[in-house]
Amino acid sequence: MHKLAADRAVHDYQDGNEFRRHAAGQTDYLGNIEHPSAEYNGTWVRFSPTGFNVIGENHEKVTLAHIVPAVGTRSFIYEPFSTDDLTANPATADAARRANTGPMADFGLRATDDTRQFGAESLFPKLGFAFAGMMPLITPAALGRMNGFTGRRLQHYLVIAWTYAGEVSAEVRSRSQRGPVGVTDELIGQHRAEAQLSKVYENLSILGEFVNGLQPDAELGTSLTSWRTAHPEYADQLLTEFREFGRNFIELLAARVDGDAGISAFDKKWVKAKPSIDRFQYWRDMKFQESVLDAQTRGLRYAGMGANHMRDLRKRLGPNKGIYFYNFSEEDLVKAKMLTRRRAGEILR
């Protein structure tokens, strides 16, 4: 307590008992965040001391990776981490793990750690959403819009998708050699889409060369522009193959919804009735809801996701269920920042 009282940070306790418990490491709902930006560094944050806290974030401002160490917890689920069992797709699992090297390091996780326990959504609707949003940008004039944080994530998603398509193609070949076997109605559409994607994948040599030569953590728009400049004879073909791959990959992901045992038949019908990008957004939100309710049942304390997903979840679940929502892309982050500054000003006076 003497150490906390003597430092230069703002600690805004409700009473002496809370101060004492925080000093003893017996709280998991308040603290000061460490942030590379002076705007947010040292901000005092407070969440519900009981129940389940859902943090809606701007991925480029304050994220769950800043909040978890600030409040002193390891009890969370987070958007970048997948809930899927990818045992049958080890190459895809490795690609997804490489894509999450940054988030894993932020939480002190090792490359070999199983992140499913921290998963907040399924990889497949996320990939569908990314590709549906990406396809209109695969034109020479729009490539520059795939830079920054979004461009880096889109490049990761392309690598994961290409890797998954390779495993799907291998499975389709194996399936054809085994001959027809009993297939459930839910999987018929998925198998057809897999066969079509496999046929396309095998013939996209330029896109394959591009993907296999990508540098880690680069921005997709920059990577596409640089490759097209270095290979002018194939510049247009690269984008043509990219669009063909994207269309067929989206069809496969859309077909996968029938096999998702985690959502109801009603929600599956709603997913399939919506336009492409809205379809995947709705499916993603269903998986967030499923994951949050499961995490609450497990007694976990936090979930981190994009603010739009948080808003949708708040509408779906409503109040008084032991789940508390915080918009840390806007108003709740601003309130925390301004309270910290006001308290600091009071101390100086």
C-alpha positions as CSV (number, residue, x, y, z in Angstrom):
1,M,0.0,0.0,0.0
2,H,2.9,2.4,0.8
3,K,4.4,1.6,-2.6
4,L,1.1,2.3,-4.5
5,A,0.6,5.5,-2.5
6,A,4.1,6.7,-3.3
7,D,4.1,6.2,-7.1
8,R,3.1,8.8,-9.6
9,A,0.1,6.9,-11.0
10,V,-3.6,7.5,-10.2
11,H,-5.3,4.8,-8.1
12,D,-9.0,5.6,-7.6
13,Y,-10.3,3.3,-4.8
14,Q,-13.8,3.3,-3.5
15,D,-12.6,2.6,0.1
16,G,-9.6,1.5,2.2
17,N,-10.6,-2.2,2.0
18,E,-10.4,-2.1,-1.9
19,F,-7.1,-0.3,-1.6
20,R,-5.8,-3.0,0.7
21,R,-7.1,-5.9,-1.5
22,H,-5.6,-4.4,-4.7
23,A,-2.2,-4.0,-3.0
24,A,-2.4,-7.6,-1.9
25,G,-3.2,-8.8,-5.4
26,Q,-6.7,-9.9,-4.5
27,T,-8.6,-8.0,-7.2
28,D,-9.1,-8.7,-10.8
29,Y,-11.2,-5.7,-11.9
30,L,-9.2,-2.5,-11.6
31,G,-5.7,-1.1,-12.2
32,N,-3.6,1.1,-14.4
33,I,-2.9,0.2,-18.0
34,E,0.5,0.3,-19.6
35,H,0.2,1.7,-23.1
36,P,2.8,2.9,-25.7
37,S,0.7,6.0,-26.3
38,A,1.0,8.8,-23.7
39,E,-2.7,9.4,-24.3
40,Y,-3.7,6.1,-22.6
41,N,-0.7,5.1,-20.5
42,G,-1.5,5.0,-16.8
43,T,-5.2,5.2,-17.4
44,W,-7.1,3.9,-14.4
45,V,-9.7,1.3,-15.4
46,R,-12.5,-0.3,-13.4
47,F,-14.8,-3.2,-14.4
48,S,-17.4,-5.2,-12.6
49,P,-15.9,-7.1,-9.6
50,T,-18.4,-9.9,-10.2
51,G,-19.8,-11.6,-13.3
52,F,-18.5,-11.5,-16.8
53,N,-17.0,-8.3,-18.5
54,V,-17.2,-7.9,-22.2
55,I,-14.8,-5.3,-23.6
56,G,-15.6,-3.8,-27.0
57,E,-12.3,-2.5,-28.4
58,N,-10.8,-0.5,-31.3
59,H,-8.1,-3.0,-32.3
60,E,-5.6,0.0,-32.8
61,K,-6.2,1.7,-29.4
62,V,-6.7,0.0,-26.0
63,T,-7.2,-3.7,-26.3
64,L,-7.8,-6.6,-24.0
65,A,-4.0,-7.2,-24.1
66,H,-3.6,-3.9,-22.2
67,I,-6.5,-4.6,-19.8
68,V,-5.6,-8.2,-18.7
69,P,-2.3,-7.3,-17.1
70,A,-3.7,-4.1,-15.7
71,V,-6.4,-5.8,-13.7
72,G,-4.3,-8.9,-12.9
73,T,-6.2,-11.8,-14.5
74,R,-5.7,-14.7,-16.8
75,S,-9.4,-15.5,-17.1
76,F,-10.5,-14.4,-20.6
77,I,-11.4,-15.2,-24.1
78,Y,-10.3,-13.0,-27.0
79,E,-11.3,-12.4,-30.6
80,P,-8.1,-13.3,-32.4
81,F,-8.1,-16.8,-30.9
82,S,-10.2,-19.5,-32.5
83,T,-12.6,-21.9,-30.9
84,D,-12.2,-24.5,-33.7
85,D,-10.8,-28.0,-33.3
86,L,-8.3,-28.0,-36.2
87,T,-6.8,-31.4,-35.4
88,A,-7.7,-32.6,-38.9
89,N,-6.2,-29.5,-40.4
90,P,-2.7,-29.2,-38.9
91,A,-1.3,-26.9,-41.6
92,T,-4.2,-24.5,-41.2
93,A,-3.8,-24.6,-37.4
94,D,-0.1,-23.7,-37.9
95,A,-0.9,-20.9,-40.3
96,A,-3.5,-19.5,-37.8
97,R,-1.0,-19.7,-35.0
98,R,1.6,-17.8,-37.0
99,A,-1.0,-15.2,-37.8
100,N,-1.5,-14.8,-34.0
101,T,2.1,-14.5,-33.1
102,G,1.6,-10.9,-32.0
103,P,-1.5,-11.4,-29.9
104,M,0.0,-14.6,-28.3
105,A,3.1,-12.7,-27.3
106,D,1.0,-9.8,-25.9
107,F,-0.5,-12.3,-23.4
108,G,2.7,-14.1,-22.7
109,L,1.7,-17.3,-24.6
110,R,4.2,-19.5,-26.2
111,A,4.1,-20.6,-29.9
112,T,3.3,-24.2,-28.7
113,D,0.5,-23.2,-26.3
114,D,-3.1,-24.3,-27.1
115,T,-5.1,-21.1,-27.5
116,R,-8.5,-22.7,-27.9
117,Q,-9.2,-22.1,-24.2
118,F,-8.9,-18.4,-25.0
119,G,-11.0,-18.6,-28.2
120,A,-13.9,-16.2,-28.7
121,E,-15.1,-17.1,-32.2
122,S,-14.7,-19.6,-35.1
123,L,-12.1,-19.1,-37.7
124,F,-14.4,-19.9,-40.6
125,P,-17.0,-17.1,-40.5
126,K,-14.1,-14.7,-39.7
127,L,-12.4,-15.8,-43.0
128,G,-15.7,-15.5,-44.9
129,F,-16.2,-12.0,-43.6
130,A,-12.7,-11.0,-44.5
131,F,-12.9,-12.4,-48.0
132,A,-16.3,-10.9,-48.7
133,G,-15.0,-7.5,-47.7
134,M,-11.7,-8.0,-49.6
135,M,-13.1,-9.1,-53.0
136,P,-14.3,-5.6,-54.2
137,L,-10.7,-4.3,-53.4
138,I,-8.9,-6.7,-55.7
139,T,-8.6,-4.1,-58.4
140,P,-5.5,-2.1,-59.4
141,A,-7.2,1.1,-58.1
142,A,-8.2,-0.2,-54.7
143,L,-5.2,-2.1,-53.5
144,G,-4.0,0.9,-51.5
145,R,-7.0,0.5,-49.2
146,M,-5.6,-2.8,-47.8
147,N,-2.8,-1.3,-45.7
148,G,-2.2,-0.6,-42.1
149,F,-3.7,-2.9,-39.4
150,T,-6.4,-4.1,-41.8
151,G,-3.9,-4.9,-44.5
152,R,-1.8,-6.9,-42.2
153,R,-4.7,-9.0,-41.0
154,L,-6.0,-9.5,-44.5
155,Q,-2.6,-10.9,-45.6
156,H,-2.7,-13.3,-42.6
157,Y,-6.2,-14.4,-43.6
158,L,-5.1,-15.0,-47.2
159,V,-2.3,-17.2,-46.1
160,I,-4.6,-19.2,-43.8
161,A,-7.2,-19.5,-46.5
162,W,-4.6,-20.7,-49.1
163,T,-3.3,-23.2,-46.6
164,Y,-6.8,-24.5,-45.8
165,A,-7.6,-24.8,-49.5
166,G,-4.5,-27.0,-49.9
167,E,-5.7,-29.3,-47.2
168,V,-9.2,-29.4,-48.7
169,S,-7.7,-30.3,-52.1
170,A,-5.7,-33.1,-50.5
171,E,-8.9,-34.4,-48.8
172,V,-10.9,-34.2,-52.0
173,R,-8.3,-36.4,-53.8
174,S,-8.3,-38.8,-50.9
175,R,-12.1,-38.9,-50.9
176,S,-12.2,-39.7,-54.6
177,Q,-9.8,-42.6,-54.1
178,R,-11.8,-44.0,-51.2
179,G,-15.0,-44.0,-53.2
180,P,-18.5,-42.9,-52.1
181,V,-19.2,-43.1,-48.3
182,G,-22.2,-42.2,-46.2
183,V,-22.5,-38.4,-46.0
184,T,-25.0,-36.5,-43.9
185,D,-27.3,-34.0,-45.6
186,E,-25.5,-31.2,-43.7
187,L,-22.2,-32.1,-45.5
188,I,-23.4,-32.6,-49.1
189,G,-23.2,-28.9,-49.9
190,Q,-19.9,-28.6,-48.2
191,H,-18.4,-31.5,-50.1
192,R,-19.6,-30.0,-53.4
193,A,-18.0,-26.7,-52.6
194,E,-14.8,-28.4,-51.5
195,A,-14.6,-30.2,-54.8
196,Q,-15.1,-27.0,-56.7
197,L,-12.5,-25.1,-54.7
198,S,-10.0,-28.0,-55.1
199,K,-10.5,-27.9,-58.9
200,V,-9.8,-24.1,-58.9
201,Y,-6.9,-24.3,-56.4
202,E,-5.0,-26.7,-58.5
203,N,-4.9,-24.3,-61.4
204,L,-4.0,-21.0,-59.7
205,S,-0.2,-21.1,-60.2
206,I,0.4,-17.3,-60.1
207,L,-1.6,-16.8,-56.9
208,G,0.2,-19.8,-55.4
209,E,3.6,-18.3,-56.2
210,F,2.5,-14.9,-54.7
211,V,1.2,-16.4,-51.5
212,N,4.2,-18.7,-50.9
213,G,6.5,-15.7,-51.3
214,L,4.7,-13.4,-48.8
215,Q,6.7,-11.8,-46.0
216,P,5.4,-12.1,-42.4
217,D,3.3,-9.2,-41.1
218,A,3.4,-7.3,-44.4
219,E,0.4,-5.4,-45.6
220,L,-1.6,-7.1,-48.3
221,G,-2.1,-4.0,-50.5
222,T,1.6,-3.3,-50.5
223,S,2.5,-6.9,-51.1
224,L,0.1,-7.1,-54.1
225,T,1.4,-3.8,-55.6
226,S,5.0,-4.7,-55.2
227,W,4.6,-8.2,-56.7
228,R,2.7,-6.7,-59.7
229,T,5.4,-4.2,-60.3
230,A,8.1,-6.9,-60.1
231,H,6.1,-9.2,-62.5
232,P,4.3,-6.9,-65.0
233,E,3.7,-9.8,-67.4
234,Y,1.5,-11.5,-64.7
235,A,0.1,-8.4,-63.0
236,D,-3.4,-8.7,-64.2
237,Q,-3.4,-12.5,-64.0
238,L,-2.6,-12.3,-60.3
239,L,-5.7,-10.3,-59.6
240,T,-7.8,-12.5,-61.8
241,E,-6.7,-15.6,-60.0
242,F,-7.2,-13.9,-56.6
243,R,-10.8,-13.1,-57.5
244,E,-11.5,-16.6,-58.7
245,F,-10.0,-18.1,-55.6
246,G,-12.0,-15.7,-53.4
247,R,-15.3,-16.4,-55.0
248,N,-14.9,-20.2,-54.6
249,F,-13.5,-19.9,-51.1
250,I,-16.5,-17.8,-50.0
251,E,-18.8,-20.4,-51.4
252,L,-17.1,-23.1,-49.4
253,L,-17.3,-21.1,-46.2
254,A,-21.0,-20.3,-46.8
255,A,-21.6,-24.0,-47.2
256,R,-19.9,-24.8,-43.9
257,V,-22.7,-23.1,-41.9
258,D,-25.0,-26.2,-42.3
259,G,-22.4,-28.3,-40.4
260,D,-22.1,-25.8,-37.5
261,A,-23.6,-27.6,-34.5
262,G,-23.3,-24.6,-32.3
263,I,-26.0,-22.5,-33.8
264,S,-29.7,-23.2,-34.2
265,A,-31.5,-24.2,-37.4
266,F,-33.3,-20.8,-37.2
267,D,-30.0,-18.9,-37.2
268,K,-28.6,-21.0,-40.0
269,K,-31.6,-20.1,-42.1
270,W,-31.0,-16.4,-41.3
271,V,-27.3,-16.7,-42.1
272,K,-28.0,-18.2,-45.5
273,A,-30.7,-15.6,-46.3
274,K,-28.4,-12.6,-45.9
275,P,-26.1,-11.1,-48.5
276,S,-22.5,-12.3,-48.5
277,I,-20.7,-10.0,-46.1
278,D,-23.8,-9.6,-43.8
279,R,-24.1,-13.4,-43.8
280,F,-20.7,-13.8,-42.3
281,Q,-21.1,-10.9,-39.9
282,Y,-24.3,-12.5,-38.5
283,W,-22.6,-15.9,-38.3
284,R,-19.6,-14.3,-36.5
285,D,-21.9,-12.7,-34.0
286,M,-23.6,-16.0,-33.3
287,K,-20.3,-17.5,-32.5
288,F,-19.4,-14.7,-30.2
289,Q,-22.6,-15.2,-28.3
290,E,-22.0,-18.9,-28.1
291,S,-18.4,-18.3,-26.8
292,V,-19.4,-15.7,-24.2
293,L,-22.2,-17.7,-22.7
294,D,-19.9,-20.7,-22.6
295,A,-17.1,-18.6,-20.9
296,Q,-19.7,-17.3,-18.4
297,T,-20.7,-20.9,-17.6
298,R,-17.0,-21.7,-17.1
299,G,-16.7,-18.9,-14.6
300,L,-14.3,-16.8,-16.7
301,R,-14.2,-13.0,-16.2
302,Y,-13.4,-11.2,-19.5
303,A,-14.0,-11.3,-23.2
304,G,-12.4,-9.0,-25.8
305,M,-13.8,-8.3,-29.2
306,G,-14.4,-5.5,-31.7
307,A,-16.8,-2.9,-30.5
308,N,-19.3,-3.7,-33.2
309,H,-19.5,-7.3,-32.0
310,M,-19.9,-6.1,-28.5
311,R,-22.8,-3.8,-29.4
312,D,-24.6,-6.6,-31.2
313,L,-24.1,-9.0,-28.3
314,R,-25.4,-6.3,-25.9
315,K,-28.6,-6.0,-27.9
316,R,-29.0,-9.8,-28.1
317,L,-28.4,-10.6,-24.4
318,G,-29.8,-7.5,-22.8
319,P,-29.3,-6.5,-19.2
320,N,-29.4,-8.4,-15.9
321,K,-27.7,-11.6,-16.9
322,G,-24.5,-11.1,-15.0
323,I,-22.7,-9.8,-18.2
324,Y,-21.4,-6.3,-18.2
325,F,-20.5,-4.4,-21.4
326,Y,-17.8,-1.7,-21.9
327,N,-17.3,0.2,-25.1
328,F,-13.5,0.8,-25.0
329,S,-13.5,2.1,-28.6
330,E,-15.4,5.2,-27.5
331,E,-17.3,6.4,-24.5
332,D,-16.1,4.1,-21.7
333,L,-12.4,4.5,-22.7
334,V,-12.9,8.3,-22.8
335,K,-14.5,8.3,-19.4
336,A,-11.7,6.3,-17.9
337,K,-9.1,8.6,-19.5
338,M,-10.8,11.8,-18.4
339,L,-11.4,10.5,-14.8
340,T,-7.7,9.7,-14.6
341,R,-6.7,13.1,-15.7
342,R,-9.2,14.8,-13.4
343,R,-7.9,12.8,-10.4
344,A,-4.3,13.6,-11.3
345,G,-5.2,17.3,-11.4
346,E,-6.8,17.0,-8.0
347,I,-3.6,15.5,-6.6
348,L,-1.5,18.3,-8.0
349,R,-3.7,20.9,-6.4
